[in-house]
Amino acid sequence: MRLKDKVAIITGASSGIGKACAKLFAREGAKVVLVARRMEVLEDLASEIKREGGEAIPLKADVSNPEDVNRVVDETVKVYGTVNILINNAGLTQDNLALKLTPQQWEEVLRVNLLGTFYFCQAVFRPMRRERYGKIVNTASVAIKGNIGQANYAASKAGVVALTRTLALEYARAGIRVNCVAPGVIETPMTEGFSEDMRKKILERIPLGYLGRPEDVAYLHLFLASPESDYITGQVFFIDGGLTVGI
């Protein structure tokens, strides 16, 4: 088991990539702390993980609320003694052309995607520093290359990349590695609403010719959370079927 007895906080764990990470990490021996807004969904996932022989606890939280974030980390340390891994996966889109974006759409997306990521990175520093070891994996997106209708989302994810690189420098002396995953178009609840025409146009731009699965991204997270990646920090990993190769 690659994560035996490691304690992993996973945000956005109720569906998609976060859920896939939670199940995979539990199978690899991690004690998983499931974080999202929908407690009933988290409880079902925790029960599923336990039935399969894993260990998980659900904690309801709004990642854009620093008090919620600190409570999650404090509760994790209270239950398990430390935090070894943080997967910052919670995300939000509110797409609109830049000229039509409302202040609320701009602020809500940045609060969840960028501020939420920062709050958790800040909160786990102390328990990870005590261990002189930690793995943080943040979530960017291929949207950092620019995407029509996603000015707020692209800006938030570009901020996550800059944050990741800065924290990698600041946290290195404490033995904490900070990296970033930038998924392309993945089969998640966020993409279920795509029309057939939209899906066809997207597939034409992906050299591999298909959309990624949450499990594809989860395995990259597993590598970055495991000892195999100990000499890697401050990096951004695109996982997009080749979508950004020519950009």
C-alpha positions in Angstrom: 0.0 0.0 0.0 1.5 3.3 -1.1 -0.2 5.5 1.5 -0.4 3.1 4.4 -1.5 5.0 7.6 -1.2 8.4 6.0 -3.8 11.0 6.8 -5.3 12.7 3.8 -7.8 15.6 3.6 -9.6 15.7 0.3 -11.9 18.6 -0.5 -14.6 18.4 -3.1 -14.9 14.7 -2.1 -18.6 14.3 -2.8 -18.3 13.6 -6.6 -16.0 13.5 -9.6 -12.3 13.7 -9.2 -12.5 14.2 -5.4 -14.6 11.1 -4.9 -12.2 9.0 -7.1 -9.3 10.2 -5.1 -11.0 9.3 -1.8 -11.7 5.8 -2.9 -8.3 5.2 -4.4 -6.4 6.7 -1.5 -8.4 4.5 0.9 -7.6 1.4 -1.1 -3.9 2.4 -0.8 -4.1 2.5 3.0 -4.8 6.2 3.7 -7.1 7.5 6.4 -9.3 9.7 4.4 -11.0 12.9 5.6 -13.9 13.7 3.2 -14.7 17.4 2.9 -17.6 18.9 0.9 -20.9 20.8 1.5 -23.2 17.8 1.1 -23.0 15.9 4.4 -25.4 13.1 3.3 -23.3 12.3 0.2 -20.1 12.3 2.3 -21.7 9.9 4.8 -22.6 7.5 2.0 -19.1 7.6 0.6 -17.5 7.1 4.0 -19.8 4.1 4.5 -18.8 2.7 1.1 -15.1 3.1 1.9 -15.5 1.4 5.2 -17.4 -1.5 3.6 -14.4 -2.1 1.4 -12.1 -2.2 4.3 -10.9 1.4 4.3 -11.0 4.2 6.8 -12.8 7.5 6.3 -14.6 10.3 8.2 -17.0 12.9 6.6 -16.7 16.6 7.6 -19.0 19.2 6.1 -17.4 22.5 5.3 -17.4 25.5 3.0 -13.8 25.8 1.8 -14.3 29.6 1.2 -14.9 30.0 5.0 -11.6 30.1 6.9 -13.3 29.1 10.1 -14.7 26.0 8.5 -11.3 25.2 7.1 -9.5 25.5 10.4 -12.2 23.4 12.1 -11.6 20.6 9.5 -7.9 20.6 10.1 -8.3 20.8 13.9 -10.8 17.9 13.9 -8.5 15.8 11.7 -5.6 16.3 14.0 -7.9 15.5 17.0 -9.0 12.2 15.4 -5.8 11.1 13.7 -3.0 13.1 15.3 -1.7 14.8 12.1 -2.2 15.7 8.5 0.1 14.1 5.9 -1.6 14.9 2.6 -3.9 17.6 1.4 -5.8 17.3 -1.9 -7.3 20.7 -2.7 -9.9 19.6 -5.2 -13.1 21.7 -4.4 -14.0 23.9 -7.4 -16.7 26.1 -8.8 -17.6 27.4 -12.3 -20.0 30.2 -13.1 -19.3 30.8 -16.8 -20.2 34.0 -18.7 -18.5 36.3 -21.2 -16.2 38.8 -19.3 -18.4 41.8 -20.2 -21.4 40.0 -18.7 -19.8 38.7 -15.5 -21.4 40.0 -12.4 -19.3 40.9 -9.3 -21.0 38.0 -7.5 -20.0 35.5 -10.2 -16.4 36.8 -10.2 -16.1 36.8 -6.4 -17.8 33.4 -5.7 -15.5 31.6 -8.1 -12.4 33.2 -6.7 -13.5 32.6 -3.1 -13.9 28.8 -3.7 -11.1 28.1 -6.2 -8.3 30.4 -5.0 -9.1 31.5 -1.4 -10.3 28.1 -0.4 -7.1 26.5 -1.7 -5.0 29.1 0.2 -6.9 28.7 3.4 -6.3 24.9 3.5 -2.7 25.3 2.5 -2.2 27.7 5.3 -4.1 25.6 7.9 -2.2 22.3 7.2 1.2 23.9 7.5 1.6 23.5 11.3 0.7 19.8 11.5 2.8 19.0 8.5 5.8 21.0 9.8 5.7 19.0 13.0 6.1 15.9 10.9 8.8 17.6 8.7 6.9 16.1 5.8 3.8 16.7 3.8 2.2 16.5 0.4 -0.1 19.2 -1.0 -1.7 18.8 -4.4 -3.7 21.8 -5.7 -6.0 21.8 -8.6 -5.6 24.2 -11.6 -7.1 23.6 -15.0 -6.3 23.8 -18.7 -8.3 27.0 -18.5 -5.2 28.8 -17.4 -4.3 28.8 -21.1 -7.4 31.0 -21.6 -10.9 30.0 -22.4 -13.8 32.1 -23.7 -16.5 32.5 -21.1 -14.3 31.6 -18.2 -12.5 34.8 -17.2 -13.3 34.2 -13.5 -12.5 30.5 -13.6 -9.3 31.0 -15.6 -8.1 33.8 -13.3 -8.8 31.7 -10.2 -6.9 28.7 -11.6 -3.9 30.8 -12.7 -3.8 32.2 -9.2 -3.7 28.6 -7.9 -0.6 27.9 -10.1 1.2 31.0 -8.8 0.2 30.1 -5.2 1.5 26.6 -5.7 4.9 27.7 -6.9 5.3 30.3 -4.1 4.3 27.8 -1.4 6.6 25.2 -2.8 9.5 27.7 -2.2 8.2 28.7 1.3 7.3 25.3 2.5 10.3 23.3 1.2 12.5 23.8 4.3 9.7 22.2 6.3 9.8 19.1 4.1 6.4 19.9 2.5 6.0 19.4 -1.2 3.4 21.5 -3.1 2.4 20.6 -6.6 -0.5 21.2 -8.9 -2.6 19.1 -11.3 -4.3 20.8 -14.3 -7.0 18.5 -15.7 -8.5 18.9 -19.1 -12.1 17.9 -19.9 -13.0 15.1 -17.5 -16.3 13.1 -17.3 -17.6 14.7 -14.1 -20.9 16.4 -13.0 -19.4 19.6 -14.2 -19.4 18.3 -17.8 -22.6 16.3 -17.8 -24.6 19.3 -19.1 -22.6 19.5 -22.4 -24.6 19.2 -25.5 -23.7 16.6 -28.1 -22.5 19.4 -30.4 -20.3 20.8 -27.7 -18.9 17.4 -26.8 -18.1 16.7 -30.5 -16.2 20.0 -30.8 -14.2 19.3 -27.7 -13.3 15.8 -28.8 -12.0 17.1 -32.1 -9.4 19.2 -30.1 -8.2 16.3 -28.0 -5.5 14.2 -29.7 -6.4 11.0 -27.8 -10.0 11.4 -28.9 -11.9 10.9 -25.6 -12.7 12.6 -22.3 -10.7 11.7 -19.3 -12.2 9.8 -16.3 -12.0 10.9 -12.7 -9.9 7.8 -12.0 -7.2 9.0 -14.5 -6.7 12.2 -12.5 -6.9 10.3 -9.2 -3.9 8.2 -10.2 -1.8 11.3 -10.8 -2.9 12.6 -7.4 -1.8 9.3 -5.9 1.7 9.6 -7.4 2.1 13.2 -6.2 0.9 12.2 -2.7 3.1 9.1 -2.5 6.8 8.8 -1.6 7.6 8.2 -5.3 7.3 11.9 -5.9 9.4 13.1 -3.0 11.9 15.0 -5.3 9.1 16.9 -7.1 7.8 20.3 -5.9 6.4 23.5 -7.4 5.3 21.8 -10.6 2.1 21.9 -12.7 1.0 18.6 -14.3 -1.4 18.8 -17.3 -3.6 15.7 -17.7 -5.7 16.5 -20.7 -5.4 13.8 -23.4 -3.0 16.1 -25.3 -5.4 19.1 -25.5 -2.8 21.7 -24.6 0.2 20.2 -26.5 0.0 22.8 -29.3 -1.0 25.8 -27.1 
